[in-house]
Amino acid sequence: MSRPEALKEPDLPAAFPRSLSMPLHPLHGILLAFPVALFPCALAADVTYLNSSEMQWSNFAAWLIAGALVFTGLSLAWTLARVAMRRAGSCWLAIVLAALFVAGLVNAFQHSHDGWSSVGTTGLALSVISIVLALAAGWIGYTVPREVRA
Amino acid sequence: MTVLRHAVLALAAPLALTACDKAPELDQTGARPQLPAQKETLLPPMKIARPAGWNGAMPSVPQGFTIIPIATGLKVPRQTLVLPNGDVLVSEGLGGGAPKLRPKDVIAGYIKSLGKSGTKGGNRVTLLRDRDGDGRYELQTVLIDDLNAPYGLALVDGDLYVADQDALLRFRYRDGATRIDGTGEVVTKLPANPNHHWTKSLTASADGTRLYVGIGSNSNVGERGMALEEERAVVWEIDRESGAHRTYASGIRNPTALAINPATQALWAVVNERDELGADLVPDYMTSVKPGAFYGWPYSYYGNHVDPRAHPQKPEMVRKAIAPDYALGSHVAALGLTFLTGGGFGGNYADGAFVGEHGSWNRRQLAGYKVVWIPFTNGRPSGKPRDFVTDFIGPDGKARGRPVGVTYDPVRRALLVADDLSNTVWRITPSAAR
């Protein structure tokens, strides 16, 4: 099975069995870093809005969530490609990223509401859920497989 | 993989819970509209009627009336004014330009643009003249050019007043003029930053000493920050001589047309209310504008119905808020108002007002897209709105036109309707009359 050039994994010992886990491609890792960083920033902006009623903080949160979503989507697509290529360990990452994408998308719509409704209880809860999922995705994605670490 | 697919489907399910409004028929017109519970859905209910040409078809009018286009090829006609000599002025413009602050502003701007003509605003006032009184306006010429999104028009004491989106201008008018050069004299600057709602409606008091300008809010419900709402959602009363102004009424979200009620000489307005509280909230309204009154925006609507989106909330303002006189229906987007004078068309159309309804985006079942008639008795509305000019939505569900300003011509007994989608001015007359 030939792989597209863009999806080429880092060089590994030739004897390395394909079915075992492999670390993320560096570019994939960079894509995954965005949701890990941006979703917590969105929560911080949400909390600041709820404390200040200053709309600009809600606007910041809306852009942060939109940006996080774009990179979550790219990272998810790459992970699904890994799943399709039967890279072990990719399935959980795909599930968590898919959940994160959905939570982030719902939150993006929530943040499109006007005034207090742009955050409120729902937006705050979705932001917290997004952080948990983003951190979980980062944890799974950045864990170096034991076989490679050795 | 199946596990994955199921997980994705399960998580995607909430997205389907967007908008489905099979609303029971609510009575949302008249003095006491039914106001259902607020319904904020993940996505607002939306339907944009895509534009389509008239292709020879015409709007429908009641039996006994005739409609013809008297001007076509205009550049986004908004409001009209009939001069003493019978000439008709049309303001043409498309203003606004508030910055896009959120991803939503980008997307919503695109969606709403699907229902517009795409024509660039003319930034001018066009003059139409019917030399021989046969109801055909042979002359169509630019009276004033290089304006900045003109909307409201008024003629007082030989001066023509034009409400640009950023200033109230005065032009010297000679009877019979077909061209006015120059930039006009600034009577007063008008709040224009950043003009989320940019239309500056205009009318003169009955005695001509005062001018009233309607200044719409800078947001749906304060989501651009209340700092931008200073001197917004208000009606200004302007001294015609000095240009000095005072706030005549406030909390009046978007007063898109002003007119003097001939029976009482009181100022009346049609006002566009807020969006995204459901398909049946909040009804747009027509009201007498009481001096000093606060009409609720953004804190509440129809008196004390609190809008939770305005934050921090202001209970003291909600207590002050008064309800408007007469609801027109949710999301109809009333943009035109004119009263009949001198017996009007007689019969069923002797005493009352016409309202131009541009049409909705924030509901699945389209509302507005017509001109309605509201009967008055002793200066007060005395019945339900009745359709007067209809079929702006074609049988295919596409919009052939969208009514904006309506003006009654008392000299020639005609109703003028500006249509900013087909860039036409329509004229409706009793069939017998010429």
Interface residues (C-beta under 8 A of the other chain):
Chain A: S53 E54 M55 Q56 S58 N59 A62 W63 A66 V83 C91 A94 I95 A98 A99 V102 A103 L105 V106 A108 F109 Q110 H111 S112 H113 D114 G115 W116 S117 S118
Chain B: M1 V3 L4 A7 V8 L11 A12 P14 L15 E40 L42 L43 L101 R102 P103 K104 I107 S219 N220 V221 G222 E223 R224 G225 E276 P298 D307 P308 R309 A310 H311 P312
